[in-house]
Amino acid sequence: MNEIYLRIEALCRSHKMNITEMCKKCAIPRASLTDFKMGRIKTLSASTLQKIAEYFSVSVEYLLSGEAPRTDEINPSNLKIALFGGEDGITDAMLAEVLRYATYIKERENGDKQAL
C-alpha cells in the first residue's frame, strides 16, 4: 500500500477517527483517498495534501516523506501562533526577541553542562 496513505491512516488512528471522518472535517472527497489507496490515481492534489497536513498540524513534507521539517524551515507565522496564541499584534521584532532569548537560554544551559 502507498506510504502516504499509510501515514494519513496512522494520523487518523492517533486522533481516534477514520478516513471518512477526516475527509469530512477537511472538506475533501472520500473517493480521492479511496482511489489513491486502490492505485487508481497515483497522487493526491497539492490542495488535498495541504488540507490534511493543516488538519493534523503536520507538514506536507511529513505526509510525503515521513520526515519532520528541519527547524530552520519553520514558518514564522506558525511560531507566532505557537508562542503567542496568534499573529495579531505580534511583530517580527517581538518574535526575533523571543528567539534570541531562547538561544540565550540554550547556550546558558549548554555552558553549565560543559562546566560540570
N, CA and C atoms as a LAMMPS dump frame, in Angstrom:
ITEM: TIMESTEP
0
ITEM: NUMBER OF ATOMS
348
ITEM: BOX BOUNDS ff ff ff
-5.0000000000000000e+02 5.0000000000000000e+02
-5.0000000000000000e+02 5.0000000000000000e+02
-5.0000000000000000e+02 5.0000000000000000e+02
ITEM: ATOMS id mol type element x y z
1 1 1 N 0.841 -1.182 0
2 1 2 C 0 0 0
3 1 3 C 0.884 1.241 0
4 2 1 N 0.373 2.326 -0.478
5 2 2 C 1.089 3.585 -0.601
6 2 3 C 1.503 4.124 0.773
7 3 1 N 2.758 4.534 0.91
8 3 2 C 3.285 5.043 2.184
9 3 3 C 2.554 6.297 2.642
10 4 1 N 2.205 7.161 1.71
11 4 2 C 1.493 8.388 2.074
12 4 3 C 0.145 8.03 2.687
13 5 1 N -0.565 7.115 2.056
14 5 2 C -1.868 6.693 2.579
15 5 3 C -1.712 6.087 3.966
16 6 1 N -0.675 5.291 4.157
17 6 2 C -0.436 4.683 5.463
18 6 3 C -0.173 5.743 6.534
19 7 1 N 0.563 6.813 6.173
20 7 2 C 0.811 7.89 7.136
21 7 3 C -0.497 8.602 7.491
22 8 1 N -1.33 8.854 6.485
23 8 2 C -2.62 9.508 6.732
24 8 3 C -3.488 8.617 7.619
25 9 1 N -3.494 7.342 7.328
26 9 2 C -4.264 6.382 8.118
27 9 3 C -3.775 6.369 9.575
28 10 1 N -2.457 6.392 9.756
29 10 2 C -1.883 6.393 11.109
30 10 3 C -2.25 7.675 11.857
31 11 1 N -2.235 8.809 11.165
32 11 2 C -2.635 10.057 11.794
33 11 3 C -4.097 9.988 12.233
34 12 1 N -4.935 9.427 11.388
35 12 2 C -6.348 9.258 11.749
36 12 3 C -6.487 8.394 12.994
37 13 1 N -5.782 7.266 13.011
38 13 2 C -5.848 6.368 14.176
39 13 3 C -5.402 7.083 15.448
40 14 1 N -4.322 7.848 15.331
41 14 2 C -3.804 8.537 16.513
42 14 3 C -4.765 9.612 17.01
43 15 1 N -5.648 10.078 16.135
44 15 2 C -6.661 11.064 16.526
45 15 3 C -8.025 10.403 16.742
46 16 1 N -8.002 9.072 16.821
47 16 2 C -9.211 8.283 17.09
48 16 3 C -10.36 8.612 16.132
49 17 1 N -10.021 8.567 14.84
50 17 2 C -11.027 8.778 13.796
51 17 3 C -10.69 7.906 12.606
52 18 1 N -11.615 7.788 11.687
53 18 2 C -11.336 7.033 10.472
54 18 3 C -11.156 7.996 9.299
55 19 1 N -10.78 7.448 8.169
56 19 2 C -10.502 8.264 6.979
57 19 3 C -11.741 9.057 6.568
58 20 1 N -12.899 8.446 6.622
59 20 2 C -14.131 9.125 6.21
60 20 3 C -14.389 10.359 7.071
61 21 1 N -14.226 10.221 8.386
62 21 2 C -14.408 11.367 9.285
63 21 3 C -13.42 12.479 8.961
64 22 1 N -12.166 12.097 8.732
65 22 2 C -11.14 13.084 8.413
66 22 3 C -11.487 13.815 7.12
67 23 1 N -11.947 13.08 6.115
68 23 2 C -12.309 13.705 4.839
69 23 3 C -13.423 14.729 5.026
70 24 1 N -14.396 14.395 5.837
71 24 2 C -15.496 15.335 6.108
72 24 3 C -14.973 16.589 6.787
73 25 1 N -14.125 16.419 7.785
74 25 2 C -13.594 17.564 8.528
75 25 3 C -12.68 18.431 7.663
76 26 1 N -12.005 17.81 6.7
77 26 2 C -11.085 18.543 5.818
78 26 3 C -11.766 19.027 4.535
79 27 1 N -13.019 18.648 4.349
80 27 2 C -13.777 19.008 3.14
81 27 3 C -13.075 18.533 1.868
82 28 1 N -12.671 17.258 1.91
83 28 2 C -12.075 16.642 0.724
84 28 3 C -12.896 15.4 0.368
85 29 1 N -12.972 15.067 -0.913
86 29 2 C -13.772 13.906 -1.309
87 29 3 C -13.156 12.598 -0.805
88 30 1 N -13.965 11.787 -0.165
89 30 2 C -13.506 10.474 0.308
90 30 3 C -13.046 9.612 -0.857
91 31 1 N -13.706 9.788 -2.006
92 31 2 C -13.36 8.999 -3.189
93 31 3 C -11.909 9.219 -3.611
94 32 1 N -11.388 10.415 -3.386
95 32 2 C -9.989 10.692 -3.747
96 32 3 C -9.04 9.781 -2.98
97 33 1 N -9.301 9.634 -1.693
98 33 2 C -8.425 8.771 -0.896
99 33 3 C -8.623 7.302 -1.224
100 34 1 N -9.851 6.919 -1.518
101 34 2 C -10.105 5.531 -1.911
102 34 3 C -9.383 5.225 -3.223
103 35 1 N -9.509 6.115 -4.208
104 35 2 C -8.823 5.925 -5.491
105 35 3 C -7.308 5.87 -5.302
106 36 1 N -6.8 6.717 -4.395
107 36 2 C -5.369 6.742 -4.108
108 36 3 C -4.932 5.429 -3.461
109 37 1 N -5.701 4.972 -2.498
110 37 2 C -5.393 3.71 -1.806
111 37 3 C -5.39 2.533 -2.779
112 38 1 N -6.353 2.513 -3.668
113 38 2 C -6.505 1.396 -4.608
114 38 3 C -5.567 1.503 -5.813
115 39 1 N -4.838 2.618 -5.932
116 39 2 C -3.906 2.776 -7.042
117 39 3 C -4.541 3.286 -8.328
118 40 1 N -5.8 3.701 -8.254
119 40 2 C -6.462 4.226 -9.452
120 40 3 C -5.949 5.611 -9.808
121 41 1 N -5.452 6.329 -8.804
122 41 2 C -4.735 7.575 -9.059
123 41 3 C -3.381 7.444 -8.372
124 42 1 N -2.376 8.097 -8.924
125 42 2 C -1.009 7.925 -8.424
126 42 3 C -0.615 8.939 -7.356
127 43 1 N -1.363 10.033 -7.248
128 43 2 C -1.007 11.05 -6.274
129 43 3 C -2.243 11.82 -5.847
130 44 1 N -2.13 12.487 -4.721
131 44 2 C -3.179 13.384 -4.264
132 44 3 C -2.807 14.801 -4.665
133 45 1 N -3.792 15.636 -4.87
134 45 2 C -3.512 17.021 -5.265
135 45 3 C -2.799 17.752 -4.13
136 46 1 N -2.099 18.805 -4.501
137 46 2 C -1.392 19.61 -3.506
138 46 3 C -2.379 20.196 -2.506
139 47 1 N -3.549 20.627 -2.968
140 47 2 C -4.521 21.218 -2.051
141 47 3 C -5.064 20.167 -1.077
142 48 1 N -5.261 18.948 -1.538
143 48 2 C -5.722 17.877 -0.647
144 48 3 C -4.66 17.581 0.404
145 49 1 N -3.416 17.452 -0.01
146 49 2 C -2.333 17.202 0.944
147 49 3 C -2.21 18.346 1.944
148 50 1 N -2.361 19.577 1.473
149 50 2 C -2.264 20.742 2.356
150 50 3 C -3.384 20.736 3.394
151 51 1 N -4.59 20.43 2.974
152 51 2 C -5.718 20.381 3.913
153 51 3 C -5.493 19.318 4.991
154 52 1 N -5.016 18.155 4.57
155 52 2 C -4.766 17.068 5.528
156 52 3 C -3.646 17.469 6.487
157 53 1 N -2.575 18.027 5.933
158 53 2 C -1.442 18.454 6.765
159 53 3 C -1.88 19.499 7.783
160 54 1 N -2.649 20.478 7.346
161 54 2 C -3.103 21.523 8.261
162 54 3 C -4.015 20.946 9.337
163 55 1 N -4.878 20.04 8.961
164 55 2 C -5.799 19.451 9.934
165 55 3 C -5.044 18.736 11.054
166 56 1 N -4 17.989 10.684
167 56 2 C -3.243 17.228 11.676
168 56 3 C -2.039 17.987 12.228
169 57 1 N -1.85 19.233 11.801
170 57 2 C -0.719 20.054 12.25
171 57 3 C 0.619 19.389 11.951
172 58 1 N 0.731 18.857 10.748
173 58 2 C 2 18.308 10.263
174 58 3 C 2.331 19.03 8.965
175 59 1 N 3.501 18.796 8.452
176 59 2 C 3.874 19.411 7.181
177 59 3 C 3.503 18.487 6.023
178 60 1 N 3.353 19.086 4.861
179 60 2 C 3.153 18.278 3.657
180 60 3 C 4.379 17.396 3.46
181 61 1 N 5.539 17.925 3.799
182 61 2 C 6.784 17.149 3.715
183 61 3 C 6.67 15.865 4.535
184 62 1 N 6.069 15.961 5.719
185 62 2 C 5.892 14.768 6.539
186 62 3 C 4.983 13.762 5.833
187 63 1 N 3.88 14.231 5.265
188 63 2 C 2.975 13.323 4.559
189 63 3 C 3.686 12.632 3.4
190 64 1 N 4.52 13.375 2.689
191 64 2 C 5.195 12.823 1.517
192 64 3 C 6.363 11.91 1.871
193 65 1 N 7.122 12.275 2.896
194 65 2 C 8.365 11.537 3.168
195 65 3 C 8.407 10.858 4.523
196 66 1 N 7.538 11.248 5.43
197 66 2 C 7.584 10.709 6.778
198 66 3 C 8.579 11.415 7.665
199 67 1 N 9.217 12.458 7.145
200 67 2 C 10.213 13.198 7.912
201 67 3 C 9.654 14.553 8.318
202 68 1 N 9.956 14.955 9.534
203 68 2 C 9.539 16.273 10.012
204 68 3 C 10.389 17.338 9.332
205 69 1 N 9.86 18.539 9.176
206 69 2 C 10.666 19.598 8.557
207 69 3 C 11.831 19.974 9.455
208 70 1 N 12.891 20.461 8.836
209 70 2 C 14.025 20.944 9.615
210 70 3 C 13.587 22.2 10.349
211 71 1 N 14.177 22.448 11.509
212 71 2 C 13.75 23.591 12.315
213 71 3 C 14.037 24.921 11.629
214 72 1 N 15.023 24.985 10.752
215 72 2 C 15.292 26.249 10.079
216 72 3 C 14.297 26.521 8.947
217 73 1 N 13.376 25.59 8.718
218 73 2 C 12.364 25.769 7.695
219 73 3 C 10.986 26.061 8.291
220 74 1 N 10.916 26.258 9.598
221 74 2 C 9.633 26.502 10.246
222 74 3 C 9.132 27.886 9.857
223 75 1 N 7.868 27.962 9.534
224 75 2 C 7.219 29.192 9.129
225 75 3 C 7.098 30.134 10.328
226 76 1 N 7.557 31.403 10.188
227 76 2 C 7.438 32.359 11.298
228 76 3 C 5.995 32.541 11.774
229 77 1 N 5.033 32.44 10.876
230 77 2 C 3.628 32.565 11.274
231 77 3 C 3.256 31.47 12.258
232 78 1 N 3.741 30.248 12.007
233 78 2 C 3.457 29.14 12.916
234 78 3 C 4.094 29.378 14.283
235 79 1 N 5.283 29.962 14.3
236 79 2 C 5.933 30.262 15.575
237 79 3 C 5.138 31.299 16.359
238 80 1 N 4.629 32.311 15.66
239 80 2 C 3.837 33.338 16.332
240 80 3 C 2.595 32.719 16.96
241 81 1 N 1.977 31.812 16.25
242 81 2 C 0.793 31.145 16.783
243 81 3 C 1.173 30.275 17.978
244 82 1 N 2.269 29.521 17.844
245 82 2 C 2.689 28.62 18.917
246 82 3 C 3.131 29.389 20.165
247 83 1 N 3.851 30.469 19.986
248 83 2 C 4.396 31.205 21.124
249 83 3 C 3.427 32.212 21.735
250 84 1 N 2.604 32.836 20.894
251 84 2 C 1.762 33.925 21.358
252 84 3 C 0.265 33.638 21.233
253 85 1 N -0.091 32.492 20.672
254 85 2 C -1.501 32.161 20.52
255 85 3 C -2.161 32.802 19.314
256 86 1 N -1.381 33.424 18.467
257 86 2 C -1.919 34.051 17.258
258 86 3 C -0.911 35.004 16.671
259 87 1 N -1.252 35.599 15.544
260 87 2 C -0.341 36.508 14.86
261 87 3 C -0.7 37.97 15.084
262 88 1 N -1.913 38.226 15.562
263 88 2 C -2.381 39.6 15.705
264 88 3 C -1.512 40.382 16.674
265 89 1 N -0.981 41.504 16.221
266 89 2 C -0.202 42.393 17.07
267 89 3 C 1.21 41.931 17.352
268 90 1 N 1.614 40.784 16.828
269 90 2 C 2.963 40.27 17.065
270 90 3 C 3.848 40.691 15.901
271 91 1 N 4.837 41.505 16.198
272 91 2 C 5.732 41.987 15.148
273 91 3 C 6.896 41.021 14.964
274 92 1 N 7.562 41.166 13.828
275 92 2 C 8.749 40.35 13.588
276 92 3 C 9.827 40.642 14.635
277 93 1 N 9.883 41.892 15.088
278 93 2 C 10.869 42.256 16.11
279 93 3 C 10.577 41.534 17.423
280 94 1 N 9.298 41.433 17.781
281 94 2 C 8.924 40.711 19.003
282 94 3 C 9.316 39.243 18.895
283 95 1 N 9.042 38.64 17.74
284 95 2 C 9.401 37.24 17.527
285 95 3 C 10.913 37.061 17.604
286 96 1 N 11.653 37.965 16.981
287 96 2 C 13.118 37.878 16.993
288 96 3 C 13.654 37.964 18.422
289 97 1 N 13.038 38.823 19.249
290 97 2 C 13.469 38.949 20.646
291 97 3 C 13.26 37.645 21.408
292 98 1 N 12.119 37.015 21.22
293 98 2 C 11.842 35.742 21.881
294 98 3 C 12.846 34.684 21.417
295 99 1 N 13.136 34.637 20.123
296 99 2 C 14.088 33.658 19.596
297 99 3 C 15.496 33.907 20.139
298 100 1 N 15.889 35.189 20.272
299 100 2 C 17.203 35.498 20.865
300 100 3 C 17.26 35.014 22.314
301 101 1 N 16.182 35.222 23.043
302 101 2 C 16.143 34.775 24.432
303 101 3 C 16.224 33.25 24.518
304 102 1 N 15.508 32.567 23.634
305 102 2 C 15.56 31.102 23.609
306 102 3 C 16.981 30.618 23.322
307 103 1 N 17.66 31.294 22.399
308 103 2 C 19.049 30.945 22.077
309 103 3 C 19.943 31.164 23.295
310 104 1 N 19.726 32.272 24
311 104 2 C 20.489 32.571 25.215
312 104 3 C 20.311 31.464 26.257
313 105 1 N 19.057 31.055 26.489
314 105 2 C 18.772 30.006 27.476
315 105 3 C 19.47 28.707 27.077
316 106 1 N 19.39 28.374 25.801
317 106 2 C 20.024 27.137 25.327
318 106 3 C 21.535 27.192 25.538
319 107 1 N 22.146 28.322 25.166
320 107 2 C 23.595 28.46 25.331
321 107 3 C 23.986 28.444 26.806
322 108 1 N 23.187 29.082 27.65
323 108 2 C 23.452 29.096 29.091
324 108 3 C 23.414 27.677 29.657
325 109 1 N 22.407 26.889 29.257
326 109 2 C 22.292 25.519 29.733
327 109 3 C 23.439 24.658 29.222
328 110 1 N 23.805 24.83 27.966
329 110 2 C 24.92 24.057 27.406
330 110 3 C 26.223 24.445 28.095
331 111 1 N 26.393 25.723 28.424
332 111 2 C 27.59 26.183 29.124
333 111 3 C 27.673 25.601 30.517
334 112 1 N 26.535 25.542 31.226
335 112 2 C 26.519 24.975 32.568
336 112 3 C 26.883 23.494 32.553
337 113 1 N 26.397 22.782 31.567
338 113 2 C 26.67 21.347 31.474
339 113 3 C 28.14 21.102 31.151
340 114 1 N 28.719 21.985 30.321
341 114 2 C 30.107 21.81 29.954
342 114 3 C 31.022 22.121 31.134
343 115 1 N 30.568 22.985 32.031
344 115 2 C 31.396 23.365 33.191
345 115 3 C 31.468 22.235 34.211
346 116 1 N 30.475 21.337 34.225
347 116 2 C 30.461 20.256 35.215
348 116 3 C 31.527 19.273 34.999
